[in-house]
Amino acid sequence: MESLYIGDTLYKRTCRADGASCEEWETRQGDGALGLGTYDPRWPVVALEMADALSVSEGVLRAGVNQIRAIFEHSRRLQEAAGVAPQFTRACDGGVTPVEIRDGTVVSTPQASDMDDLECRDLTYEESLENQEPGLSFIDEHPSRIEAEFDPATNRLSTFTITMIEEDYVGGDEPEPSGETRTITFTYSDYDDVTIEAPE
């Protein structure tokens, strides 16, 4: 997935792993989910701040973290810095949530027709986190592992890798570790030397 944040607009599209066969760009503007997502490249800095059980060897920092908490905290800080009221998710009567977030990633936004005649309210930061259960508690108990490399010349983050334990809901509502993992790697380069233009 490729994503660009320009002002208050998010541009995103999905491509194959080799960068080919990309879909058309999708845009989303000015919603409370801006900066809230697993693939947003900025939240790993907050994750490093919130990490536990840190160790450093051979130039690599290793630790454990709950990425959902880090992603939500990152979004909260972004919105406060922008001077807007924090908004993460909303609750509506009839059981419809305008933005569905799972594991810190926006997974669906209902059609306008789904929202007709509904009473909605923004959830607080605490309520939005509570809506992430039972996944939130699962990661508290089984923290994701992170590895971060820094450029020794500049002390800037160069690579951030997070390995998440997949959940398995066999035989109940409480997740158990599935034995499978999922890894995402962020690579940071060309600090202060990149020009980003909005896709046409």
C-alpha positions as CSV (number, residue, x, y, z in Angstrom):
1,M,0.0,0.0,0.0
2,E,1.2,3.5,-0.8
3,S,-0.1,6.5,1.1
4,L,0.6,10.2,1.0
5,Y,-0.5,12.8,3.5
6,I,-0.6,16.3,2.1
7,G,-2.3,19.0,4.3
8,D,-5.5,17.4,5.6
9,T,-5.8,15.0,2.6
10,L,-4.9,11.4,2.5
11,Y,-4.1,9.8,-0.9
12,K,-3.7,6.0,-0.9
13,R,-3.6,3.1,-3.4
14,T,-2.6,-0.5,-3.4
15,C,0.1,-2.0,-5.7
16,R,1.8,-5.3,-6.1
17,A,4.9,-6.0,-4.0
18,D,7.1,-5.2,-7.0
19,G,5.4,-1.8,-7.4
20,A,3.5,-2.7,-10.5
21,S,-0.3,-3.0,-11.2
22,C,-1.3,-0.1,-9.0
23,E,-4.9,0.7,-8.4
24,E,-6.3,4.3,-8.9
25,W,-5.5,6.7,-6.1
26,E,-8.3,7.2,-3.5
27,T,-8.6,10.3,-1.4
28,R,-10.1,11.2,1.9
29,Q,-10.2,14.7,3.3
30,G,-10.5,16.2,6.8
31,D,-11.8,13.3,8.8
32,G,-10.7,12.4,12.3
33,A,-9.0,9.2,11.1
34,L,-6.2,11.2,9.4
35,G,-3.0,9.9,10.9
36,L,-4.7,6.8,12.2
37,G,-3.6,3.6,10.5
38,T,-1.1,0.8,10.6
39,Y,0.6,2.0,7.4
40,D,1.0,5.7,8.5
41,P,4.8,6.0,8.6
42,R,4.8,8.5,11.5
43,W,3.5,6.6,14.4
44,P,6.6,4.4,14.9
45,V,8.3,7.3,16.5
46,V,5.6,7.3,19.2
47,A,5.9,3.6,19.4
48,L,9.5,3.9,20.3
49,E,8.6,6.4,23.0
50,M,6.0,4.0,24.5
51,A,8.0,0.8,24.1
52,D,8.9,-1.5,27.0
53,A,11.7,-4.0,27.6
54,L,14.2,-2.1,25.5
55,S,17.6,-3.5,24.6
56,V,20.3,-2.4,22.2
57,S,22.9,-4.5,20.4
58,E,24.9,-4.1,17.2
59,G,23.2,-0.7,16.5
60,V,19.6,-2.1,16.7
61,L,17.1,-1.2,19.3
62,R,14.7,-4.0,20.2
63,A,11.6,-3.7,22.4
64,G,7.9,-4.6,22.8
65,V,5.0,-2.3,22.1
66,N,1.2,-2.3,21.7
67,Q,0.9,-0.7,18.3
68,I,-2.8,0.1,18.7
69,R,-2.0,2.3,21.7
70,A,0.9,3.9,19.8
71,I,-1.3,4.6,16.7
72,F,-4.1,6.2,18.7
73,E,-1.7,8.3,20.7
74,H,0.0,9.5,17.5
75,S,-3.3,10.5,16.0
76,R,-4.3,12.3,19.2
77,R,-1.1,14.3,19.2
78,L,-1.6,15.2,15.5
79,Q,-5.1,16.5,16.0
80,E,-4.1,18.5,19.1
81,A,-1.2,20.1,17.2
82,A,-3.6,21.0,14.4
83,G,-5.9,22.7,16.9
84,V,-8.8,20.4,16.2
85,A,-11.0,18.5,18.6
86,P,-9.7,14.9,18.8
87,Q,-11.9,12.6,16.8
88,F,-11.2,8.9,16.4
89,T,-14.4,7.0,15.9
90,R,-18.1,7.8,16.1
91,A,-21.1,5.9,17.5
92,C,-24.5,6.0,16.0
93,D,-27.9,4.6,17.0
94,G,-28.8,1.6,15.0
95,G,-25.3,0.1,15.5
96,V,-23.7,1.9,12.5
97,T,-20.2,3.3,13.0
98,P,-19.2,5.9,10.4
99,V,-15.6,4.8,10.4
100,E,-14.8,1.3,11.4
101,I,-11.3,0.9,12.8
102,R,-9.7,-2.5,13.4
103,D,-6.2,-2.9,15.0
104,G,-5.7,0.8,14.4
105,T,-6.5,0.6,10.6
106,V,-9.5,2.2,9.0
107,V,-11.2,-0.7,7.3
108,S,-14.5,0.7,6.1
109,T,-16.5,3.9,5.8
110,P,-20.3,3.4,5.2
111,Q,-22.2,4.9,2.3
112,A,-24.0,8.2,2.9
113,S,-27.3,6.4,2.5
114,D,-26.4,4.3,5.5
115,M,-26.2,7.4,7.7
116,D,-29.6,8.9,6.9
117,D,-31.6,9.8,10.0
118,L,-29.1,8.5,12.5
119,E,-28.1,10.2,15.7
120,C,-24.3,10.1,16.0
121,R,-21.7,11.3,18.5
122,D,-17.9,11.4,18.5
123,L,-16.4,8.9,20.9
124,T,-13.7,10.0,23.4
125,Y,-10.1,8.8,23.1
126,E,-10.8,6.4,26.0
127,E,-14.0,5.1,24.4
128,S,-12.3,4.6,21.0
129,L,-9.6,2.6,22.6
130,E,-12.2,0.5,24.4
131,N,-13.8,-0.2,21.1
132,Q,-10.5,-2.0,20.1
133,E,-11.1,-4.7,22.6
134,P,-10.4,-7.6,22.8
135,G,-7.5,-7.0,20.5
136,L,-6.1,-4.1,22.6
137,S,-5.8,-6.4,25.7
138,F,-4.4,-9.2,23.5
139,I,-1.5,-7.1,22.4
140,D,-0.9,-5.8,26.0
141,E,-0.5,-9.5,26.9
142,H,1.4,-10.4,23.7
143,P,3.3,-7.3,22.7
144,S,4.5,-6.8,19.2
145,R,8.2,-6.9,18.7
146,I,10.0,-3.9,17.2
147,E,13.5,-3.4,15.9
148,A,14.7,0.0,15.0
149,E,18.0,1.0,13.3
150,F,19.4,4.5,13.4
151,D,21.8,6.2,11.1
152,P,25.0,6.5,13.2
153,A,26.0,9.7,11.5
154,T,22.7,11.6,12.1
155,N,21.0,9.5,14.8
156,R,17.9,9.6,12.6
157,L,15.6,6.6,12.3
158,S,16.5,4.6,9.2
159,T,14.5,1.3,9.6
160,F,11.6,0.3,11.8
161,T,10.3,-3.2,11.8
162,I,7.3,-4.5,13.7
163,T,6.3,-8.1,14.1
164,M,2.8,-8.7,15.3
165,I,1.4,-11.9,16.7
166,E,-1.8,-12.9,14.8
167,E,-4.9,-13.5,16.8
168,D,-7.0,-16.7,16.7
169,Y,-10.6,-16.8,18.0
170,V,-11.0,-20.5,18.2
171,G,-13.8,-21.6,20.4
172,G,-14.6,-18.3,22.1
173,D,-14.6,-14.5,22.1
174,E,-11.2,-14.1,23.7
175,P,-8.3,-14.3,21.2
176,E,-5.4,-16.6,21.6
177,P,-2.0,-16.5,19.8
178,S,-2.4,-18.3,16.4
179,G,1.3,-19.1,16.1
180,E,1.4,-16.9,13.0
181,T,3.0,-13.4,12.8
182,R,2.8,-10.5,10.4
183,T,5.7,-8.1,9.8
184,I,5.8,-4.6,8.5
185,T,9.0,-2.7,7.7
186,F,9.2,1.1,7.4
187,T,12.4,2.5,5.7
188,Y,13.2,6.2,6.2
189,S,15.5,8.1,3.9
190,D,16.2,11.4,2.2
191,Y,15.3,13.5,5.2
192,D,14.5,17.2,4.3
193,D,15.3,16.4,0.6
194,V,12.0,15.1,-0.8
195,T,9.3,17.0,-2.7
196,I,5.9,15.5,-2.5
197,E,3.2,16.3,-5.0
198,A,-0.4,15.4,-4.8
199,P,-1.4,12.7,-7.3
200,E,-3.5,13.9,-10.2
